[in-house]
């Protein structure tokens, strides 16, 4: 059956125009000139007065993972449903290896966990944690052959995730040979350890002082180091969850010098500031790196679309009870915020409020991540692309509440928001209509991604 999304204004990264979107066999079959009397016998989605955007692509989520003594509260069924409500129709998740697994085996295991449960399309990044031995390095190529040509490393979380810089360099060299992208959580662990240890000695290691426990210099120092290693190795590097305009500036310098360097930030770093840690239950906002100053947030806004080419959720769905267990020691609070459902609505609201153009939202949240991470069918509504789209009512006003993520708190609770996602289509299938779930059996497909160009 054909579907026509009729009467809306289509928004692409190149601009906006009035057109109907014709969908056939899960693909965009055409952008059709609007006519008042245009007979059509298939399904019609009314988008009169609305904006029609490509579905969101979120390349940074954490679903059903264990971190230390805690496990996130969601799985692929619940997390992808929440993502769809928030207008995200494709996401990339991490395959952290279990003991004895190489990165390729971890990717295979995670595909099996998502298959038949995810309601939107999904893919994976490989990961190397704690040590980069020969098997782990060989797993980069195995993962790339499986359609996961990206690998995550950490310079933080000693004993859990962290690699020493020599291992990071080895990963980068192997990734460059495999034409895989290297994603880096950049914080210098030695600086974090010193800062958090001094806070403990002073008896102020609780969530109120979380921003001091992971100081800005730790992020900036690590970013400079990994960007230098990327230049040395010829790797393409992507700094995740950038919180500082100074780090964005370093990415720009590396790119100007001929390096292949990219970065992202997250809505909580753009729209919140470190005062959240002084609120009651500030532990609920603990994430790594921490939320920074309002001045830093303003600097990040200025970097969007230049040094920072993506805004992603870094979704990590813990609940209030988990966050409270170690509230007196911020280094033991499970880090991360739930956000896969709020990322795109918050950016759309910012555009409707005049903070950035709507086509820039498409670029940051859909088209550029699809391009960089090797998803050629995603991120646009041009003919031949996957029929992933959302219909947004720009007249709606409301506040953040009543979400579908598997937790009992919302970092943006009560925040005023403009615009409302009325309709979500993924792969040509209607998932959300008039803000209500109408999807049937899970139909999310594994995204076999392309490697980086040589």
Buried (B, 14 or more C-beta within 10 A) or exposed (E): EBBBBBBBBBBBBEEBEEBBBBBBEBBBBBBBEBEEEEEEEEEBBBBEEBBBBBBBBBBBBBBBBEBEEBBBBBBBBBBBBBBBBBBBBBBBBBBBBEEEBBBBBBBBBBBEBBBEBBBBBBBBBBBBBBEBEEBBBBBBBBBBEBBBBBBBBBBBBBEEBBBBBEBBBBBBBBBBBBBBBBBBBBBBBEBBBEBBEEBEEEEBBBBBBBBBBBBBBBBBBBBBBBBBBBBEBEBBBBBBBBBBBBBBBBBBBBBEEEBBBBBBBBBBBBBBBBEBBEEEEBBBBBBBBBBBBEEBBEBBBEBBBEBBBBBBBBBBBBBEEBBBBBBBBBBBBBBBBBBBBBBBBBBBBBBBEEBBBBBBBBBBBBBBBBBBBBBEBBBBBEEEBBBBBBBBBBEBEBEBEEBBBBBEBBBBEEBEBBBBBBBBBBBBBBBBBEEEEEBEEBBBBBBBBBBBEE
